Amino acid sequence: MFNKQNGMPLIAAHRGACGGNIPCNTIAAFDAAIAQGADIIELDVSHSSDGKLFVFHPGMEKPHLNCNKPLSELTASEIEKLRYMNFDSVYTQFGISRLEDVLEHLKGRCIVNIDKFCYNIVPVTKLVRELGMQEQVLVKTGPVKEQIDLIEKTAPEIPYMLMIRHKDEITDEMLKRPLNYVGVEALYSDDSEPIAAKEYVDAMHKKNLIVWGNSIVYDINDVIAGGHNDDISAAGDPDNGWGWLIDRGYDIIQTDWVMMLKAYMKNR
C-alpha cells in the first residue's frame, strides 16, 4: 500500500490540488491532484446536525463558505445549498460533497487519508466498510488513549497512524495492540527534535513501519517540519525543503504543490 515509487516518497495532496476557481476539498481538486501525480488524497470530514458526513475542514466555514455557522449546526439539506468561494472571495459553482460520493469517486484510484477522523470514528468506519475500502483508506489521530481504544474496538483493520510531536514514546506499545498500526506522522518545530532524526526514520523502517512527513504550511506559527516546507521549496530552495525531507527517508510527503514536487522528484 505504501511502497515508494523508484525510491521516492509517495505524494499526499493536502485537500487535493486547488487553485484559480477550484476550491480545496472538492472532487475537482482531487481529480486535479491525481492528474498532477498525487498518490494519496488527504481530505477532511465534517458532519451535519442530522449526522450526515461531508468533505469539509471543520472551522473553515467563514473563510471558505462565508458562512457564520459550523456545519455541525446545519442540516444536510442546508449544507447542500452552500457554495465554496474562490481565492478572490467570489462564490463558485462548487458545493460540499458527501463523503460517500467522494469515496466512491476515488475508489480504486489512490490512497485516501481521511483527516478529522477522530471526531467521526464510528460513522466513517461504517461507511468505509460498506464501500469495501478498508485497504484503500488511511486514518490518523493524535496519541489520545480514548481515541486509540475506540479505534481498536471499532476499526482495528483499517490502516492507522498516529500524529506525534517532538518524540515518539508510544510506537512499541502500539505494536502490541490488535490494530493495523502502520506508522507515524512526524511533527516538529525544529529539526533537532528526536522525531525529526534520520535515525528515528531508519528505526521505524526496521519495524516495517512508515513515517509521514509534511511540507505544507497551513499556519506560519505552527511549524511542523522544522522549516523544510513548501514555501521555501516552491520559491526557489527545494533542496532545503522537499530534498531535505526526501533525504530523511520519509515514505510520504504531504504538500500543497503536487506538480512541482513531482517534477522535483523526477529531476533529482
Stockholm file with secondary structure:
# STOCKHOLM 1.0

chainA/1-268         MFNKQNGMPLIAAHRGACGGNIPCNTIAAFDAAIAQGADIIELDVSHSSDGKLFVFHPGMEKPHLNCNKPLSELTASEIEKLRYMNFDSVYTQFGISRLEDVLEHLKGRCIVNIDKFCYNIVPVTKLVRELGMQEQVLVKTGPVKEQIDLIEKTAPEIPYMLMIRHKDEITDEMLKRPLNYVGVEALYSDDSEPIAAKEYVDAMHKKNLIVWGNSIVYDINDVIAGGHNDDISAAGDPDNGWGWLIDRGYDIIQTDWVMMLKAYMKNR
#=GR chainA/1-268 SS CCCCBTTBCEEEEETSCCBTTBCTTSHHHHHHHHHHTCSEEEEEEEECTTSCEEECCTTCHHHHHCCSSCGGGSCHHHHTTCCCBCTTSCBCSCCCCBHHHHHHHHTTTSEEEEETGGGSHHHHHHHHHHHTCTTTEEEEECSCHHHHHHHHHHCTTSCEEEEEESCCCSHHHHTTSSSCEEEEEEEBSSTTSGGGCHHHHHHHHHTTCEEEEECCCSCTTSCSBTTCSHHHHHTTCGGGTHHHHHHHTCSEEEESCHHHHHHHHHHC
#=GC SS_cons         CCCCBTTBCEEEEETSCCBTTBCTTSHHHHHHHHHHTCSEEEEEEEECTTSCEEECCTTCHHHHHCCSSCGGGSCHHHHTTCCCBCTTSCBCSCCCCBHHHHHHHHTTTSEEEEETGGGSHHHHHHHHHHHTCTTTEEEEECSCHHHHHHHHHHCTTSCEEEEEESCCCSHHHHTTSSSCEEEEEEEBSSTTSGGGCHHHHHHHHHTTCEEEEECCCSCTTSCSBTTCSHHHHHTTCGGGTHHHHHHHTCSEEEESCHHHHHHHHHHC
//
